[in-house]
Amino acid sequence: MKSFIFALAALTSGAAMAQNASSSATCVPQFTGLQERLYQKAGEGPDALRDFIFIRRGILQLDVYETASWADSVSQERAACMKQSAHAQAAPQLTL
């Protein structure tokens, strides 16, 4: 029974990172609970992320570099979304 729970936790944590965080119309990513914590720790810096993952390494089985890359890509996508949204709001509306 314990091995089943461990295997389920390992599969779930790996799947959490494989999923892309979807964004709403306001450019705010929609995260799962784990993704939110990982993104928060990545924002606090590499030491905080490394410590967070190291403490939970047996359960999460995540790579620090891959997690940091994922968080960076989410930040870049959010910045691009915000830029595109600002550009769309600044464009004049043509009426006929």
The first five atom37 places (N, CA, C, CB, O) and aatype in JSON, in Angstrom:
{
  "aatype": [12, 11, 15, 13, 9, 13, 0, 10, 0, 0, 10, 16, 15, 7, 0, 0, 12, 0, 5, 2, 0, 15, 15, 15, 0, 16, 4, 19, 14, 5, 13, 16, 7, 10, 5, 6, 1, 10, 18, 5, 11, 0, 7, 6, 7, 14, 3, 0, 10, 1, 3, 13, 9, 13, 9, 1, 1, 7, 9, 10, 5, 10, 3, 19, 18, 6, 16, 0, 15, 17, 0, 3, 15, 19, 15, 5, 6, 1, 0, 0, 4, 12, 11, 5, 15, 0, 8, 0, 5, 0, 0, 14, 5, 10, 16, 10],
  "atom_mask": [
    [1, 1, 1, 1, 1],
    [1, 1, 1, 1, 1],
    [1, 1, 1, 1, 1],
    [1, 1, 1, 1, 1],
    [1, 1, 1, 1, 1],
    [1, 1, 1, 1, 1],
    [1, 1, 1, 1, 1],
    [1, 1, 1, 1, 1],
    [1, 1, 1, 1, 1],
    [1, 1, 1, 1, 1],
    [1, 1, 1, 1, 1],
    [1, 1, 1, 1, 1],
    [1, 1, 1, 1, 1],
    [1, 1, 1, 0, 1],
    [1, 1, 1, 1, 1],
    [1, 1, 1, 1, 1],
    [1, 1, 1, 1, 1],
    [1, 1, 1, 1, 1],
    [1, 1, 1, 1, 1],
    [1, 1, 1, 1, 1],
    [1, 1, 1, 1, 1],
    [1, 1, 1, 1, 1],
    [1, 1, 1, 1, 1],
    [1, 1, 1, 1, 1],
    [1, 1, 1, 1, 1],
    [1, 1, 1, 1, 1],
    [1, 1, 1, 1, 1],
    [1, 1, 1, 1, 1],
    [1, 1, 1, 1, 1],
    [1, 1, 1, 1, 1],
    [1, 1, 1, 1, 1],
    [1, 1, 1, 1, 1],
    [1, 1, 1, 0, 1],
    [1, 1, 1, 1, 1],
    [1, 1, 1, 1, 1],
    [1, 1, 1, 1, 1],
    [1, 1, 1, 1, 1],
    [1, 1, 1, 1, 1],
    [1, 1, 1, 1, 1],
    [1, 1, 1, 1, 1],
    [1, 1, 1, 1, 1],
    [1, 1, 1, 1, 1],
    [1, 1, 1, 0, 1],
    [1, 1, 1, 1, 1],
    [1, 1, 1, 0, 1],
    [1, 1, 1, 1, 1],
    [1, 1, 1, 1, 1],
    [1, 1, 1, 1, 1],
    [1, 1, 1, 1, 1],
    [1, 1, 1, 1, 1],
    [1, 1, 1, 1, 1],
    [1, 1, 1, 1, 1],
    [1, 1, 1, 1, 1],
    [1, 1, 1, 1, 1],
    [1, 1, 1, 1, 1],
    [1, 1, 1, 1, 1],
    [1, 1, 1, 1, 1],
    [1, 1, 1, 0, 1],
    [1, 1, 1, 1, 1],
    [1, 1, 1, 1, 1],
    [1, 1, 1, 1, 1],
    [1, 1, 1, 1, 1],
    [1, 1, 1, 1, 1],
    [1, 1, 1, 1, 1],
    [1, 1, 1, 1, 1],
    [1, 1, 1, 1, 1],
    [1, 1, 1, 1, 1],
    [1, 1, 1, 1, 1],
    [1, 1, 1, 1, 1],
    [1, 1, 1, 1, 1],
    [1, 1, 1, 1, 1],
    [1, 1, 1, 1, 1],
    [1, 1, 1, 1, 1],
    [1, 1, 1, 1, 1],
    [1, 1, 1, 1, 1],
    [1, 1, 1, 1, 1],
    [1, 1, 1, 1, 1],
    [1, 1, 1, 1, 1],
    [1, 1, 1, 1, 1],
    [1, 1, 1, 1, 1],
    [1, 1, 1, 1, 1],
    [1, 1, 1, 1, 1],
    [1, 1, 1, 1, 1],
    [1, 1, 1, 1, 1],
    [1, 1, 1, 1, 1],
    [1, 1, 1, 1, 1],
    [1, 1, 1, 1, 1],
    [1, 1, 1, 1, 1],
    [1, 1, 1, 1, 1],
    [1, 1, 1, 1, 1],
    [1, 1, 1, 1, 1],
    [1, 1, 1, 1, 1],
    [1, 1, 1, 1, 1],
    [1, 1, 1, 1, 1],
    [1, 1, 1, 1, 1],
    [1, 1, 1, 1, 1]
  ],
  "atom_positions": [
    [[0.83, -1.19, 0.0], [0.0, 0.0, 0.0], [0.88, 1.26, 0.0], [-0.94, 0.0, 1.21], [0.58, 2.21, -0.72]],
    [[1.96, 1.27, 0.8], [2.84, 2.43, 0.85], [3.51, 2.68, -0.5], [3.9, 2.25, 1.94], [3.67, 3.83, -0.92]],
    [[3.9, 1.6, -1.17], [4.55, 1.78, -2.47], [3.57, 2.33, -3.5], [5.14, 0.44, -2.96], [3.96, 3.09, -4.39]],
    [[2.3, 1.96, -3.39], [1.29, 2.49, -4.31], [1.13, 3.99, -4.1], [-0.06, 1.79, -4.1], [1.06, 4.75, -5.07]],
    [[1.07, 4.43, -2.85], [0.94, 5.86, -2.54], [2.16, 6.62, -3.02], [0.75, 6.07, -1.02], [2.03, 7.71, -3.59]],
    [[3.34, 6.06, -2.8], [4.57, 6.71, -3.26], [4.58, 6.83, -4.78], [5.8, 5.94, -2.78], [4.92, 7.88, -5.32]],
    [[4.21, 5.76, -5.47], [4.19, 5.79, -6.95], [3.17, 6.8, -7.45], [3.87, 4.39, -7.52], [3.44, 7.52, -8.42]],
    [[2.03, 6.87, -6.8], [1.0, 7.83, -7.19], [1.49, 9.26, -6.98], [-0.29, 7.59, -6.39], [1.26, 10.13, -7.82]],
    [[2.15, 9.51, -5.86], [2.69, 10.85, -5.59], [3.76, 11.22, -6.6], [3.25, 10.92, -4.16], [3.82, 12.37, -7.05]],
    [[4.61, 10.29, -6.95], [5.67, 10.56, -7.93], [5.09, 10.86, -9.3], [6.64, 9.37, -8.02], [5.55, 11.78, -9.98]],
    [[4.1, 10.11, -9.7], [3.47, 10.35, -11.0], [2.74, 11.68, -11.03], [2.51, 9.22, -11.35], [2.8, 12.41, -12.02]],
    [[2.06, 12.0, -9.95], [1.32, 13.25, -9.88], [2.25, 14.44, -9.92], [0.47, 13.29, -8.63], [1.96, 15.42, -10.61]],
    [[3.36, 14.39, -9.2], [4.27, 15.53, -9.17], [4.94, 15.73, -10.53], [5.34, 15.34, -8.09], [5.13, 16.87, -10.95]],
    [[5.29, 14.67, -11.21], [5.87, 14.79, -12.54], [4.89, 15.36, -13.53], [0.0, 0.0, 0.0], [5.26, 16.16, -14.4]],
    [[3.65, 14.96, -13.42], [2.62, 15.46, -14.33], [2.34, 16.94, -14.07], [1.32, 14.66, -14.18], [1.98, 17.67, -14.99]],
    [[2.51, 17.37, -12.84], [2.26, 18.78, -12.53], [3.21, 19.7, -13.27], [2.37, 19.02, -11.04], [2.81, 20.78, -13.7]],
    [[4.45, 19.3, -13.41], [5.42, 20.13, -14.12], [5.25, 20.01, -15.63], [6.83, 19.75, -13.71], [5.58, 20.95, -16.36]],
    [[4.76, 18.87, -16.1], [4.61, 18.69, -17.53], [3.49, 19.55, -18.09], [4.36, 17.23, -17.84], [3.51, 19.93, -19.27]],
    [[2.51, 19.86, -17.26], [1.4, 20.68, -17.71], [1.82, 22.12, -17.78], [0.19, 20.52, -16.79], [2.56, 22.6, -16.93]],
    [[1.35, 22.81, -18.81], [1.58, 24.24, -18.9], [0.52, 24.94, -18.09], [1.59, 24.74, -20.37], [-0.64, 24.52, -18.08]],
    [[0.91, 25.99, -17.42], [-0.07, 26.77, -16.68], [-0.86, 27.61, -17.67], [0.62, 27.66, -15.61], [-0.29, 28.39, -18.44]],
    [[-2.16, 27.45, -17.65], [-2.97, 28.24, -18.57], [-3.15, 29.64, -18.02], [-4.34, 27.57, -18.8], [-3.09, 29.86, -16.81]],
    [[-3.36, 30.59, -18.92], [-3.51, 31.98, -18.52], [-4.93, 32.43, -18.81], [-2.5, 32.88, -19.24], [-5.55, 32.0, -19.78]],
    [[-5.42, 33.3, -17.96], [-6.73, 33.86, -18.19], [-6.6, 35.11, -19.04], [-7.44, 34.18, -16.86], [-5.5, 35.46, -19.46]],
    [[-7.71, 35.77, -19.3], [-7.71, 36.97, -20.13], [-6.92, 38.1, -19.49], [-9.14, 37.43, -20.4], [-6.51, 39.04, -20.18]],
    [[-6.69, 38.03, -18.19], [-5.94, 39.07, -17.49], [-4.46, 38.73, -17.38], [-6.51, 39.29, -16.11], [-3.73, 39.4, -16.64]],
    [[-4.01, 37.72, -18.09], [-2.61, 37.29, -18.11], [-2.12, 36.76, -16.77], [-1.74, 38.44, -18.53], [-0.92, 36.82, -16.48]],
    [[-3.03, 36.25, -15.96], [-2.65, 35.64, -14.69], [-2.67, 34.13, -14.87], [-3.61, 36.09, -13.53], [-3.72, 33.57, -15.15]],
    [[-1.53, 33.47, -14.71], [-1.49, 32.01, -14.88], [-2.38, 31.3, -13.88], [-0.05, 31.51, -14.75], [-2.49, 31.71, -12.72]],
    [[-3.01, 30.24, -14.32], [-3.84, 29.4, -13.46], [-3.01, 28.18, -13.08], [-5.19, 28.99, -14.16], [-2.8, 27.29, -13.91]],
    [[-2.55, 28.13, -11.85], [-1.67, 27.07, -11.39], [-2.41, 26.05, -10.54], [-0.52, 27.64, -10.6], [-3.45, 26.34, -9.95]],
    [[-1.84, 24.85, -10.5], [-2.25, 23.89, -9.49], [-1.57, 24.33, -8.19], [-1.86, 22.39, -9.89], [-0.75, 25.25, -8.21]],
    [[-1.89, 23.71, -7.09], [-1.28, 24.07, -5.81], [0.24, 23.91, -5.83], [0.0, 0.0, 0.0], [0.96, 24.79, -5.35]],
    [[0.71, 22.78, -6.37], [2.15, 22.53, -6.44], [2.83, 23.52, -7.36], [2.42, 21.1, -6.91], [3.9, 24.05, -7.03]],
    [[2.23, 23.79, -8.53], [2.82, 24.74, -9.46], [2.93, 26.13, -8.83], [1.99, 24.8, -10.75], [3.92, 26.83, -9.03]],
    [[1.91, 26.51, -8.08], [1.95, 27.82, -7.43], [3.1, 27.93, -6.44], [0.62, 28.09, -6.71], [3.81, 28.93, -6.41]],
    [[3.29, 26.88, -5.63], [4.4, 26.89, -4.66], [5.75, 26.89, -5.37], [4.3, 25.68, -3.73], [6.66, 27.6, -4.95]],
    [[5.89, 26.1, -6.43], [7.15, 26.06, -7.16], [7.45, 27.41, -7.82], [7.12, 24.96, -8.22], [8.59, 27.87, -7.79]],
    [[6.43, 28.03, -8.4], [6.61, 29.33, -9.04], [6.98, 30.4, -8.0], [5.32, 29.75, -9.8], [7.83, 31.25, -8.25]],
    [[6.34, 30.32, -6.85], [6.65, 31.26, -5.76], [8.1, 31.09, -5.31], [5.69, 31.04, -4.57], [8.82, 32.08, -5.16]],
    [[8.53, 29.87, -5.1], [9.9, 29.62, -4.65], [10.91, 30.02, -5.72], [10.09, 28.15, -4.28], [11.99, 30.53, -5.39]],
    [[10.58, 29.79, -7.0], [11.48, 30.2, -8.08], [11.62, 31.72, -8.09], [10.96, 29.7, -9.44], [12.7, 32.24, -8.38]],
    [[10.53, 32.43, -7.78], [10.57, 33.88, -7.71], [11.4, 34.4, -6.55], [0.0, 0.0, 0.0], [11.91, 35.52, -6.6]],
    [[11.53, 33.6, -5.51], [12.33, 33.99, -4.34], [13.83, 33.81, -4.59], [11.91, 33.17, -3.12], [14.66, 34.29, -3.82]],
    [[14.16, 33.1, -5.66], [15.57, 32.93, -6.0], [15.98, 31.48, -6.05], [0.0, 0.0, 0.0], [15.25, 30.6, -5.58]],
    [[17.15, 31.22, -6.64], [17.59, 29.84, -6.81], [17.83, 29.09, -5.51], [18.85, 29.82, -7.62], [17.6, 27.88, -5.43]],
    [[18.29, 29.79, -4.47], [18.54, 29.1, -3.2], [17.23, 28.64, -2.57], [19.29, 30.03, -2.22], [17.15, 27.52, -2.06]],
    [[16.2, 29.48, -2.6], [14.91, 29.1, -2.03], [14.3, 27.94, -2.8], [13.94, 30.31, -2.03], [13.74, 27.02, -2.2]],
    [[14.4, 27.97, -4.13], [13.87, 26.88, -4.94], [14.63, 25.59, -4.68], [13.94, 27.24, -6.42], [14.02, 24.53, -4.51]],
    [[15.94, 25.67, -4.64], [16.77, 24.48, -4.39], [16.43, 23.88, -3.02], [18.28, 24.83, -4.47], [16.29, 22.66, -2.9]],
    [[16.3, 24.72, -1.99], [15.96, 24.21, -0.66], [14.58, 23.57, -0.64], [16.01, 25.35, 0.37], [14.4, 22.5, -0.06]],
    [[13.61, 24.21, -1.29], [12.25, 23.68, -1.33], [12.21, 22.32, -1.99], [11.33, 24.65, -2.07], [11.58, 21.39, -1.48]],
    [[12.88, 22.19, -3.13], [12.89, 20.91, -3.85], [13.71, 19.87, -3.09], [13.45, 21.09, -5.26], [13.33, 18.7, -3.04]],
    [[14.85, 20.28, -2.49], [15.7, 19.33, -1.78], [14.96, 18.7, -0.6], [16.97, 20.03, -1.28], [15.08, 17.49, -0.37]],
    [[14.2, 19.5, 0.13], [13.46, 18.98, 1.28], [12.43, 17.94, 0.85], [12.75, 20.13, 2.04], [12.19, 16.97, 1.56]],
    [[11.84, 18.14, -0.32], [10.78, 17.27, -0.81], [11.24, 16.35, -1.94], [9.61, 18.1, -1.28], [10.41, 15.85, -2.7]],
    [[12.54, 16.13, -2.07], [13.09, 15.41, -3.22], [12.56, 13.99, -3.36], [14.58, 15.37, -3.11], [12.39, 13.51, -4.48]],
    [[12.29, 13.32, -2.27], [11.79, 11.95, -2.34], [10.37, 11.86, -2.85], [0.0, 0.0, 0.0], [9.98, 10.85, -3.43]],
    [[9.6, 12.9, -2.65], [8.2, 12.91, -3.09], [8.06, 13.53, -4.47], [7.33, 13.66, -2.08], [7.42, 12.95, -5.35]],
    [[8.65, 14.71, -4.66], [8.44, 15.45, -5.89], [9.24, 14.92, -7.07], [8.79, 16.87, -5.67], [8.74, 14.91, -8.2]],
    [[10.45, 14.48, -6.84], [11.36, 14.01, -7.89], [11.43, 15.01, -9.04], [10.9, 12.64, -8.4], [11.23, 14.65, -10.2]],
    [[11.73, 16.24, -8.7], [11.87, 17.31, -9.69], [13.31, 17.76, -9.79], [10.97, 18.5, -9.33], [14.08, 17.63, -8.83]],
    [[13.67, 18.28, -10.93], [14.99, 18.81, -11.17], [14.94, 20.33, -10.96], [15.48, 18.45, -12.6], [14.04, 20.99, -11.48]],
    [[15.88, 20.87, -10.23], [15.9, 22.3, -9.94], [16.03, 23.11, -11.22], [17.05, 22.64, -8.98], [15.33, 24.11, -11.4]],
    [[16.91, 22.7, -12.11], [17.13, 23.45, -13.35], [15.87, 23.46, -14.21], [18.3, 22.85, -14.14], [15.47, 24.51, -14.72]],
    [[15.25, 22.3, -14.38], [14.03, 22.21, -15.19], [12.9, 23.03, -14.57], [13.6, 20.76, -15.35], [12.14, 23.68, -15.29]],
    [[12.8, 23.0, -13.27], [11.76, 23.77, -12.59], [12.0, 25.26, -12.76], [11.71, 23.4, -11.1], [11.06, 26.02, -13.01]],
    [[13.25, 25.7, -12.62], [13.58, 27.11, -12.81], [13.31, 27.54, -14.25], [15.05, 27.38, -12.43], [12.83, 28.65, -14.49]],
    [[13.62, 26.68, -15.21], [13.35, 26.98, -16.62], [11.85, 27.1, -16.87], [13.94, 25.9, -17.52], [11.41, 27.99, -17.6]],
    [[11.08, 26.21, -16.27], [9.62, 26.27, -16.39], [9.08, 27.58, -15.83], [8.97, 25.07, -15.67], [8.27, 28.24, -16.47]],
    [[9.54, 27.95, -14.63], [9.06, 29.19, -14.01], [9.45, 30.4, -14.85], [9.64, 29.33, -12.59], [8.67, 31.34, -14.97]],
    [[10.64, 30.37, -15.43], [11.08, 31.47, -16.28], [10.21, 31.56, -17.54], [12.55, 31.29, -16.67], [9.86, 32.66, -17.97]],
    [[9.85, 30.43, -18.12], [9.0, 30.45, -19.32], [7.61, 30.97, -18.99], [8.91, 29.04, -19.94], [7.0, 31.66, -19.81]],
    [[7.09, 30.63, -17.81], [5.79, 31.16, -17.39], [5.86, 32.68, -17.24], [5.34, 30.51, -16.06], [4.95, 33.39, -17.66]],
    [[6.94, 33.17, -16.65], [7.12, 34.61, -16.49], [7.22, 35.31, -17.84], [8.36, 34.91, -15.65], [6.66, 36.38, -18.03]],
    [[7.94, 34.7, -18.78], [8.08, 35.29, -20.11], [6.75, 35.3, -20.86], [9.12, 34.52, -20.92], [6.43, 36.28, -21.53]],
    [[5.97, 34.23, -20.74], [4.66, 34.18, -21.38], [3.73, 35.23, -20.79], [4.05, 32.78, -21.23], [2.96, 35.86, -21.51]],
    [[3.8, 35.41, -19.48], [2.95, 36.41, -18.82], [3.34, 37.81, -19.27], [3.06, 36.3, -17.28], [2.47, 38.64, -19.54]],
    [[4.64, 38.09, -19.37], [5.1, 39.4, -19.82], [4.67, 39.65, -21.26], [6.64, 39.51, -19.7], [4.25, 40.76, -21.59]],
    [[4.77, 38.64, -22.12], [4.34, 38.79, -23.51], [2.84, 39.03, -23.59], [4.72, 37.55, -24.33], [2.38, 39.84, -24.39]],
    [[2.08, 38.34, -22.77], [0.63, 38.52, -22.74], [0.27, 39.93, -22.3], [-0.02, 37.49, -21.81], [-0.6, 40.57, -22.89]],
    [[0.94, 40.41, -21.26], [0.67, 41.75, -20.76], [1.05, 42.8, -21.81], [1.43, 42.0, -19.45], [0.36, 43.8, -21.97]],
    [[2.15, 42.57, -22.5], [2.59, 43.5, -23.54], [1.58, 43.53, -24.69], [3.98, 43.12, -24.07], [1.22, 44.59, -25.19]],
    [[1.13, 42.35, -25.09], [0.14, 42.25, -26.17], [-1.18, 42.89, -25.74], [-0.08, 40.78, -26.57], [-1.83, 43.57, -26.54]],
    [[-1.58, 42.69, -24.51], [-2.81, 43.28, -23.99], [-2.71, 44.8, -23.96], [-3.12, 42.74, -22.59], [-3.66, 45.49, -24.32]],
    [[-1.57, 45.32, -23.52], [-1.37, 46.78, -23.47], [-1.36, 47.36, -24.88], [-0.04, 47.12, -22.74], [-1.9, 48.44, -25.11]],
    [[-0.76, 46.63, -25.81], [-0.71, 47.09, -27.2], [-2.11, 47.11, -27.8], [0.23, 46.18, -28.04], [-2.46, 48.04, -28.52]],
    [[-2.92, 46.09, -27.49], [-4.29, 46.03, -28.01], [-5.15, 47.15, -27.44], [-4.92, 44.66, -27.69], [-6.01, 47.68, -28.14]],
    [[-4.93, 47.52, -26.19], [-5.7, 48.6, -25.57], [-5.28, 49.95, -26.12], [-5.53, 48.57, -24.05], [-6.1, 50.87, -26.19]],
    [[-4.03, 50.09, -26.51], [-3.53, 51.36, -27.01], [-3.9, 51.58, -28.47], [-2.03, 51.42, -26.84], [-3.91, 52.72, -28.94]],
    [[-4.19, 50.51, -29.2], [-4.54, 50.64, -30.62], [-5.88, 51.33, -30.76], [-4.57, 49.26, -31.3], [-6.83, 50.98, -30.07]],
    [[-5.98, 52.31, -31.66], [-7.27, 52.99, -31.84], [-8.31, 52.06, -32.47], [-7.09, 54.24, -32.72], [-7.99, 51.23, -33.32]],
    [[-9.54, 52.2, -32.04], [-10.63, 51.4, -32.57], [-11.22, 52.11, -33.77], [-11.71, 51.14, -31.51], [-11.63, 53.26, -33.67]],
    [[-11.27, 51.45, -34.9], [-11.84, 52.0, -36.11], [-13.32, 51.68, -36.18], [-11.11, 51.46, -37.34], [-13.72, 50.53, -36.01]],
    [[-14.12, 52.68, -36.42], [-15.55, 52.47, -36.59], [-15.95, 52.94, -37.95], [-16.36, 53.2, -35.51], [-15.45, 53.96, -38.44]],
    [[-16.83, 52.23, -38.57], [-17.28, 52.59, -39.91], [-18.69, 53.08, -39.89], [-17.17, 51.42, -40.85], [-19.24, 53.43, -40.93]]
  ]
}
